[in-house]
Amino acid sequence: MAPPSFYVFVLLNGFAAAKTCCNLTIPVSIASRQGLFASIPQEGNLDATAFSQAFTTLGGNYTEQLLEGYQTLTGDYEISAKFCYPDGGSKDTVIQLLSHGIGFDKTYWDLSFNNYNYSYVNAAVAAGYSTLAIDRFGIGNSSHGDPLNTIQAQAEVEALNAITTKLRNGDISEIGHAYDKVIHVGHSFGSVQSYWLSALYPDNTDGLVLTGWAQNGSFLPMTVSAWNLHQARLNQPLRLGSASNSGLLQAFSKYSSGIVQYVQGLLRGVGVQIASQDIWEDIATTEVGNLIDGWNTTVQTLNYPNGYLIWSDLTANQFTFLLRGRYDVSLGIVAETTKHPVTTGELLTIGSAPAQSPFTGPVLVFTGENDQPFCGGNCYATGGVADNIPAEAAKSFPGASAYEAYIQPATAHGLNVHYNATAGYNYIQSWLGSHGLAA
């Protein structure tokens, strides 16, 4: 379970506007009809690799193979969130509910890097919106659970719907305000869930902004393969593992400062010379950094159990999320040091969303030109059947009042960590305003 609710206001200055924010924990009750899967080995990294092999087998359907039946998951859980609104302004009647994708948590929307110059929340607040960024059910500081049979896509959609209803009814006491309109803004898996919510509960959303998304799952096996998945608790044992790893902290601490000089000194002792750049590459871009770097000593352990899987290192991160030369490598390292896992249950159910949504409001799909998970690295490679791959998703919204697929140039899947992120943010706010969803 997540830690007890806390409510602390902070004033944050960003590139566009000052905002008042608070962190809070929101209780939700959910009932989710979802899969019941056969038990599989989930102990070590070789088990993670075996899962990836089975999941990506050509012509196979690992979800169908493991599915034993269905269950109704019911329970009370906690969702960690960050609420923001314009400093000195009104909370108004419109709020953007922000859902992150795989590999991130709620901080994806309000990155502190370079004085918040990459903050989506700042752009939304500057346009007059309130925002609520959540840690998806099962991730970050929200309630965790069994990675195979509890933390599945459907359960996360139900949690998102419960949060939405609370916003409309004014039932989040720390916010103390009801909202007439809730806009669902997602990234990647968060977009999948926002779309899914619109299909099941079309009257509970007023607008959709689906970033890093297309209605195309054909590249998912490539993504999973490229991740070279590990158990999260083994990949970053001090941050993502258990507090019982305190002994590792002592073992690693002496190596976490001056590591380049330390390694060079060792190698000189045996007559070997390696350039500082090569040592930096070995440490910062590979699994070595995940084990010995001091990032892991500065945050509370998240205690993810076996079955919570994570990509291996920064090279896997770049393949899936980042376009070389179009992002600050320093921010790429931050993304590696703050990454979060995906569960086996999420991967087995990610493709189970309805084929169409009866939603009748406006829909903006906003995807990077070089998005790998949904476009295979080229969103224009459609063979002439559509303007771009995300544009093909228009058929999933036959009743939408407006549908647009916007392609952000020179950008990969991790939209918010690329150099041109803020231009994209401003486009989204302008689009919302022109489709009846202004703050």
C-alpha positions in Angstrom: 0.0 0.0 0.0 1.1 3.6 -0.6 2.3 5.6 2.4 -0.3 7.7 4.4 -1.8 10.7 2.6 0.0 13.9 3.0 -0.8 17.4 1.9 2.0 20.0 1.5 1.7 23.0 -0.6 4.8 24.2 -2.5 5.4 27.1 -4.8 7.2 26.1 -8.0 8.5 28.5 -10.6 8.7 27.3 -14.2 9.3 28.5 -17.7 5.8 29.7 -18.2 3.9 30.2 -15.0 4.1 29.8 -11.2 1.9 27.1 -9.9 0.6 26.0 -6.6 0.8 22.2 -6.1 0.1 19.6 -3.5 0.9 15.9 -3.3 -1.9 13.7 -2.1 -3.0 10.1 -1.8 -6.5 9.3 -3.1 -8.4 6.3 -1.8 -10.4 4.4 -4.5 -12.6 1.3 -4.5 -12.6 -0.7 -7.7 -14.3 -3.7 -9.2 -12.5 -5.1 -12.3 -13.5 -8.0 -14.5 -10.1 -9.3 -15.7 -8.0 -12.2 -16.6 -6.9 -15.1 -14.3 -3.6 -16.3 -15.5 -1.7 -19.5 -14.7 1.3 -19.1 -12.5 4.7 -18.7 -14.2 8.3 -18.4 -12.9 9.0 -14.8 -12.0 12.0 -15.0 -9.7 15.1 -13.9 -11.5 16.3 -12.1 -14.6 16.4 -15.4 -16.6 12.7 -15.8 -15.8 12.2 -12.2 -17.1 14.0 -13.2 -20.3 11.9 -16.4 -20.7 8.7 -14.3 -20.3 9.9 -12.0 -23.1 10.7 -14.9 -25.3 7.3 -16.5 -24.8 5.5 -13.1 -25.2 7.3 -12.3 -28.5 7.2 -15.7 -30.2 6.1 -15.3 -33.8 2.6 -16.6 -34.3 2.1 -17.2 -30.6 -0.4 -15.7 -28.1 1.0 -15.9 -24.7 -2.0 -14.2 -23.1 -4.3 -16.8 -24.5 -1.8 -19.6 -23.5 -1.8 -18.5 -19.9 -5.4 -17.5 -19.5 -7.3 -19.9 -17.2 -10.5 -17.9 -16.9 -11.8 -14.6 -15.5 -12.1 -13.1 -12.1 -13.6 -10.0 -10.6 -11.0 -8.1 -8.7 -12.5 -6.0 -5.9 -10.7 -3.9 -3.3 -9.8 -0.6 -1.8 -6.5 1.0 -3.0 -4.6 4.2 -2.9 -3.6 6.4 -5.9 -0.7 8.8 -5.4 -1.2 12.1 -7.2 0.0 15.6 -7.7 -2.6 18.4 -8.0 -1.6 21.8 -9.5 -3.4 25.0 -10.4 -2.3 28.6 -11.3 -0.7 30.3 -8.4 -3.0 33.0 -7.1 -5.6 32.0 -9.6 -8.8 29.9 -9.7 -9.1 26.2 -9.8 -11.8 26.9 -12.4 -14.2 24.2 -13.8 -11.9 22.3 -16.2 -9.1 19.9 -15.1 -6.6 17.8 -17.1 -6.2 14.3 -15.6 -2.7 13.1 -16.6 -1.8 9.4 -16.9 1.8 8.4 -17.5 3.1 5.5 -19.6 5.3 2.5 -19.0 8.7 3.4 -17.6 7.6 6.6 -15.8 5.5 7.9 -12.9 3.6 11.1 -12.4 6.7 13.2 -12.5 6.8 12.6 -16.3 4.3 15.5 -16.5 6.3 17.9 -14.3 10.0 17.2 -14.9 12.1 19.4 -12.6 15.1 19.1 -15.0 16.6 22.4 -16.1 14.3 24.5 -13.9 11.1 22.8 -15.1 11.7 23.7 -18.8 10.3 20.4 -19.8 7.2 20.6 -17.6 3.8 19.8 -19.3 2.0 20.9 -16.2 3.6 24.4 -16.5 2.2 24.8 -20.0 -1.3 23.6 -18.9 -1.3 25.8 -15.8 -0.2 28.8 -17.9 -3.3 28.2 -20.1 -5.4 28.3 -17.0 -6.0 24.6 -16.3 -5.8 22.7 -13.1 -4.0 19.3 -13.5 -4.0 16.1 -11.6 -1.1 13.8 -12.4 -1.4 10.3 -11.0 0.8 7.3 -10.4 -1.1 4.6 -12.2 -2.5 1.8 -10.0 0.4 -0.5 -9.2 3.1 1.9 -10.0 5.2 4.5 -8.1 3.7 5.5 -4.7 0.3 4.1 -5.6 -0.8 0.8 -4.2 1.2 -2.2 -5.6 -0.1 -5.7 -6.0 0.4 -9.1 -7.5 2.1 -8.3 -10.8 0.3 -11.1 -12.7 -3.3 -11.3 -11.5 -3.9 -7.9 -9.8 -2.1 -5.2 -11.7 -3.6 -5.5 -15.1 -4.8 -2.9 -17.6 -8.5 -3.3 -16.8 -7.9 -2.7 -13.1 -6.0 0.5 -13.9 -8.8 1.8 -16.1 -11.2 1.2 -13.2 -8.9 3.2 -10.9 -8.7 6.0 -13.5 -12.5 6.1 -13.8 -12.9 6.2 -10.0 -10.5 9.2 -9.8 -12.5 10.9 -12.6 -15.7 10.5 -10.8 -14.3 11.9 -7.6 -13.1 15.0 -9.5 -16.5 15.5 -10.9 -18.2 15.1 -7.6 -15.8 17.1 -5.6 -15.0 14.1 -3.5 -11.2 14.7 -3.1 -11.2 16.6 0.2 -7.7 18.0 -0.3 -8.7 19.6 -3.6 -12.1 20.8 -2.2 -13.5 21.5 -5.7 -15.7 19.9 -8.2 -15.0 20.0 -11.9 -17.6 20.3 -14.7 -15.1 19.0 -17.3 -12.4 16.4 -17.1 -9.9 16.1 -20.0 -8.0 12.8 -20.0 -4.4 13.3 -21.2 -2.3 10.2 -21.5 1.1 9.1 -22.6 1.6 5.6 -24.2 0.0 3.1 -21.8 -1.6 6.0 -20.1 -3.2 6.8 -23.5 -4.3 3.2 -23.9 -6.1 3.5 -20.6 -7.6 6.9 -21.3 -8.9 5.5 -24.6 -10.2 2.4 -22.8 -12.0 4.6 -20.3 -13.7 6.5 -23.1 -14.9 3.2 -24.5 -16.3 1.9 -21.2 -17.4 5.2 -19.7 -17.9 7.6 -22.6 -19.9 10.1 -20.5 -17.1 10.4 -17.9 -14.7 12.2 -20.1 -15.0 15.5 -22.0 -11.9 15.3 -24.2 -9.1 13.0 -25.0 -5.4 13.9 -25.6 -3.6 10.7 -26.5 0.1 11.3 -26.7 2.6 8.7 -27.8 -0.2 6.5 -29.1 -1.8 4.9 -32.2 -4.3 2.1 -32.5 -1.5 -0.3 -33.7 0.0 -3.0 -31.6 2.1 -4.7 -34.2 5.3 -3.2 -32.9 4.9 -4.3 -29.2 7.0 -7.5 -29.6 9.8 -5.4 -31.0 9.5 -3.1 -28.0 9.5 -5.9 -25.4 12.5 -7.5 -27.1 14.5 -4.2 -27.2 13.9 -3.6 -23.5 15.9 -6.8 -22.5 13.7 -7.0 -19.5 15.0 -7.6 -16.0 13.4 -7.9 -12.6 13.1 -4.3 -11.4 14.3 -5.2 -7.9 17.5 -6.6 -9.3 18.1 -3.9 -11.9 18.1 -1.1 -9.4 18.1 -3.0 -6.1 18.5 0.0 -3.8 15.7 2.1 -5.3 13.3 -0.4 -6.7 14.0 -3.4 -4.4 13.5 -4.0 -0.8 14.7 -2.2 2.3 16.5 -5.5 3.1 19.0 -4.5 0.5 20.6 -2.1 3.0 23.7 -4.2 2.9 24.1 -3.5 -0.8 24.1 0.2 0.1 27.2 -0.2 2.2 28.8 -2.3 -0.5 28.1 0.1 -3.3 28.6 3.4 -1.5 32.4 3.4 -1.6 32.2 3.1 -5.4 29.6 5.7 -6.1 31.8 8.7 -5.9 34.9 9.2 -8.1 34.2 6.0 -10.0 36.0 7.1 -13.1 39.2 7.8 -11.2 38.8 4.6 -9.2 38.5 2.4 -12.3 41.3 4.2 -14.1 43.5 3.7 -11.0 42.7 0.0 -10.9 43.5 -0.4 -14.6 46.7 1.6 -14.4 47.8 -0.9 -11.8 47.7 -3.7 -14.3 49.1 -1.6 -17.2 45.7 -1.0 -19.0 44.7 2.5 -20.2 41.0 3.2 -20.9 39.7 6.7 -21.8 37.4 8.5 -19.4 34.8 8.6 -22.1 34.8 4.9 -22.5 34.5 4.4 -18.7 31.6 6.9 -18.7 29.9 4.9 -21.4 30.3 1.7 -19.5 28.9 3.2 -16.3 26.2 5.7 -17.5 24.7 3.8 -20.4 24.8 0.2 -19.2 23.6 -1.9 -16.3 26.7 -1.1 -14.3 25.3 2.3 -13.6 22.1 0.9 -12.3 24.0 -1.0 -9.7 26.7 1.3 -8.5 25.6 4.8 -9.1 24.6 7.0 -6.2 21.1 7.7 -7.5 19.9 4.6 -5.8 20.9 5.8 -2.4 18.8 9.1 -2.4 15.2 7.9 -2.5 12.9 5.7 -0.5 12.8 2.1 -1.7 9.7 1.2 -3.7 9.8 -2.5 -2.9 8.6 -3.9 -6.2 8.2 -7.7 -6.0 9.2 -10.2 -8.6 7.2 -9.9 -11.8 7.6 -6.2 -12.0 9.9 -5.9 -15.0 12.1 -3.1 -16.3 14.3 -2.3 -19.3 18.0 -3.1 -18.8 19.8 0.2 -19.3 20.0 3.6 -21.1 20.7 2.0 -24.4 17.4 0.1 -24.2 15.7 3.3 -23.0 17.0 5.2 -26.1 15.9 2.5 -28.6 12.3 2.7 -27.3 11.9 6.2 -26.1 14.5 8.6 -27.4 15.8 10.0 -30.7 19.6 10.5 -30.6 20.6 14.1 -31.1 17.1 15.4 -30.3 17.3 15.0 -26.5 19.6 16.1 -23.7 21.7 13.1 -22.7 21.7 14.4 -19.2 17.9 14.2 -19.1 18.1 10.7 -20.6 20.2 9.7 -17.6 17.6 11.3 -15.3 15.0 9.2 -17.0 17.1 6.1 -16.4 17.6 7.0 -12.7 13.9 7.5 -12.1 12.4 4.8 -14.3 9.6 2.5 -13.2 8.6 -1.0 -14.2 5.8 -2.8 -16.1 4.1 -5.8 -14.7 3.7 -9.2 -16.4 -0.1 -8.7 -16.0 0.0 -5.3 -17.8 1.9 -6.8 -20.8 -0.5 -9.7 -21.1 -3.6 -7.4 -21.1 -2.3 -4.2 -22.8 -4.0 -5.3 -26.1 -7.4 -6.1 -24.6 -9.0 -2.6 -25.0 -12.2 -2.4 -27.1 -11.8 -1.9 -30.8 -14.0 1.2 -30.9 -15.1 4.0 -28.5 -18.6 5.5 -28.5 -17.1 8.8 -27.2 -18.6 11.8 -28.9 -16.3 14.6 -27.8 -13.0 15.8 -29.3 -9.9 13.6 -29.7 -6.3 14.7 -30.3 -3.7 12.0 -31.0 -0.2 13.6 -30.6 2.6 11.2 -31.5 6.3 11.7 -32.2 7.4 11.3 -35.8 10.0 8.7 -34.8 7.8 6.9 -32.2 9.0 3.2 -32.0 6.4 1.4 -29.9 3.4 2.5 -32.0 5.0 3.5 -35.3 8.1 1.3 -35.6 10.2 4.4 -35.8 8.4 6.1 -38.7 4.8 7.3 -38.2 4.5 8.1 -42.0 5.3 4.6 -43.1 1.6 3.6 -43.9 2.0 2.4 -47.5 -0.3 5.1 -48.6 -3.4 3.9 -46.7 -3.4 7.0 -44.4 -1.6 10.2 -43.8 0.2 8.6 -40.9 -0.2 5.6 -38.6 -2.0 7.5 -35.7 -4.5 8.9 -38.3 -5.7 5.3 -38.8 -7.2 5.4 -35.3 -10.0 7.7 -36.5 -12.0 4.6 -37.2 -12.0 3.8 -33.5 -13.9 7.0 -32.8 -16.8 7.0 -35.3 -18.8 9.5 -33.2 -16.1 11.9 -32.2 -16.9 15.6 -32.7 -13.4 16.2 -33.9 -10.4 13.9 -34.5 -6.9 15.0 -35.3 -3.6 13.0 -35.5 -0.8 15.5 -35.1 2.8 14.3 -35.7 5.5 16.0 -33.7 8.6 16.3 -35.9 12.0 15.0 -34.8 10.6 13.3 -31.7 10.5 9.7 -30.5 8.2 8.0 -28.1 9.2 9.8 -24.9 7.7 13.1 -26.0 8.3 15.1 -22.8 12.1 14.6 -22.8 12.9 15.9 -26.2 14.1 19.4 -27.0 10.9 20.5 -28.7 8.6 19.3 -26.0 7.3 22.7 -25.0 6.2 23.5 -28.5 4.1 20.4 -28.4 2.6 21.3 -25.1 1.5 24.7 -26.4 0.0 23.0 -29.5 -2.1 20.8 -27.2 -3.4 23.7 -25.1 -4.3 25.7 -28.2 -6.1 22.6 -29.7 -8.1 22.1 -26.5 -9.1 25.8 -26.5 -10.3 25.7 -30.1 -12.5 22.6 -29.5 -14.6 23.9 -26.6 -12.3 22.8 -23.8 -10.6 26.0 -22.8 -10.0 26.6 -19.1 
